[in-house]
Amino acid sequence: MPIVPKTYASTGPKFIYGCSSQDAIFGAETGEPMKVDCLVKIDVQTLIGWGMGEDIQSIDGCVDKRNIQEIISSDDPHDPIEIFQAPEGWYAQEPQFVPREDAKGEDDGYLLTLMFDESQLDADGHASENSRSELWVIDARDMTSVVAKIFLPQRVPYGFHGHWFSGEEIDEQRPYVRLRTEKEG
């Protein structure tokens, strides 16, 4: 599911964030979970503008018909699709956009993603008790800078979903009153 950050324009969000894979075979075809090695930032307003400029009789396919390798290879600084490519053997999980406190634009923030280095797997593809994931903080403005890596005490399995809560949202939560016990149940 794409992540849509807080919008700064009345025309709707400019950017959406999501994940993809350089591998042409996706999980639905193989029955295996897709391994995410690319985080994607899409300038939807630009792509919609391209589509509005075309004489389209029916809606099928995409406005941008490039494959992921062509997008990764692009050196256009104004490309409407930007990709953070994980290092070889590393795989990401669904990213979460977190705006900077004093954000000046819609992409002025960070992508948080759990990363795992599969060199930690044994010959059968199993993780040992010592395997560890990392939380990477990526600058959403340039989609290349890893500004922080937080080493976790254990591996987080693929498919984990998360959500970012600001300090203000946490402070606004209802206070804890009590727990229900089994005997009350």
Beta strands, then each sheet from edge to edge (+ up, - down):
strand 1: 15-20
strand 2: 38-43
strand 3: 81-85
strand 4: 90-92
strand 5: 96-99
strand 6: 109-117
strand 7: 134-139
strand 8: 146-151
sheet 1: 1+ 2- 3+
sheet 2: 4+ 6- 5+
sheet 3: 4+ 6- 7+ 8-
end
